[in-house]
Amino acid sequence: MRRNKASRIQLPTTMQNTHEPLVVFALLNLGLAQSLGSGVITPEEAVETFYHGDNCLFVQRDIRNKVAAAIMSRGAQLADLFAVLPAAEARREFYAELEAIRSLCLKLLGGARSASFGTRVAA
């Protein structure tokens, strides 16, 4: 089966008019982690589509959140695991990295939820 070439997700465009960019960012990454884990997309496709240099720079320069930067760094390196490690070890590391990405996303969502709750309580 031949797959269509995926479109590049450009975070600056995606984040326009977003009131909660970290929530959108975390949800996008959770979807990518699920797609990677289930084999719907390959690590190479994930880098081409989302974890590319433009988005990594956007997260560093504009989002300026250490957790978000860690997610991008881990995602950008997923394809490299299979280039430098033996297959079985690469597979183990791949799933460990996906779990780390998921955990970091939940951390972002938990922080956003706490901030949102604090805003509602103060009002």
C-alpha positions in Angstrom: 0.0 0.0 0.0 1.4 3.4 -1.0 0.9 6.3 1.4 0.3 9.9 0.4 3.1 12.2 1.4 2.1 13.8 4.6 1.7 17.6 4.8 4.1 19.5 7.0 2.5 20.9 10.1 3.8 24.4 10.7 3.4 25.3 14.4 3.4 29.1 13.8 0.4 28.7 11.6 -1.3 26.1 13.8 -0.8 28.2 16.9 -2.3 31.4 15.5 -5.3 32.6 17.4 -4.9 29.8 20.0 -5.6 30.9 23.5 -4.0 27.8 25.0 -1.0 26.9 22.8 0.5 24.4 25.3 -2.8 22.5 25.3 -2.9 22.4 21.5 0.8 21.4 21.4 0.3 18.6 23.9 -2.7 17.2 22.1 -0.9 17.3 18.8 2.0 15.4 20.3 -0.3 12.8 22.0 -1.8 12.1 18.6 1.6 11.7 17.0 2.7 9.4 19.8 -0.4 7.3 19.3 0.1 7.2 15.5 3.8 6.3 15.9 3.1 3.6 18.5 0.4 1.9 16.4 2.6 2.1 13.2 0.3 4.5 11.3 3.3 6.7 10.7 7.0 6.0 10.8 9.5 8.0 12.8 10.8 9.5 9.5 7.4 10.6 8.6 6.9 12.1 12.0 10.1 14.2 11.6 9.1 15.3 8.1 5.6 16.2 9.3 6.0 17.7 12.7 9.4 17.3 14.5 11.3 19.2 11.8 13.7 22.1 12.4 11.3 24.9 11.8 8.9 23.6 14.5 11.8 22.9 16.9 13.0 26.5 16.5 9.4 27.9 17.0 9.1 26.0 20.2 12.4 27.3 21.5 11.9 30.9 20.4 8.2 31.5 20.8 6.7 28.9 23.1 9.7 29.0 25.5 8.7 26.1 27.6 11.2 23.5 28.8 8.8 20.6 28.7 7.7 21.5 25.2 11.3 21.8 24.1 12.1 18.3 25.6 9.1 16.8 23.7 10.4 18.3 20.4 13.9 17.1 21.1 12.8 13.6 21.8 10.5 13.5 18.7 13.2 14.9 16.4 15.6 12.1 17.4 13.2 9.1 17.0 14.3 8.2 13.5 18.0 8.3 14.5 17.4 5.5 17.0 17.1 3.0 14.1 20.1 4.4 12.4 22.5 3.9 15.3 21.2 1.0 17.4 20.7 -2.6 16.7 17.0 -3.3 15.8 15.9 -4.8 19.1 17.5 -2.1 21.1 16.2 0.6 18.8 12.7 -0.8 19.2 12.9 -0.8 23.0 14.3 2.8 23.1 11.6 3.9 20.6 8.8 2.8 22.8 10.5 4.2 25.9 10.8 7.6 24.1 7.2 7.5 23.1 6.2 6.9 26.7 8.4 9.8 27.8 6.7 12.0 25.2 3.3 11.0 26.4 4.3 11.6 30.0 5.6 15.1 29.2 2.4 15.9 27.3 0.3 14.9 30.3 2.5 17.1 32.4 1.8 20.1 30.1 -1.9 19.3 30.1 -1.9 19.1 33.9 -0.1 22.4 34.2 -2.5 24.0 31.8 -5.5 22.6 33.7 -4.1 23.9 37.0 -3.5 27.4 35.5 -7.0 27.4 34.0 -8.6 26.4 37.4 -6.6 29.1 39.2 -7.9 31.7 36.7 -11.5 30.5 37.2 -11.2 30.5 41.0 -9.8 34.0 41.0 -12.6 35.3 38.9 
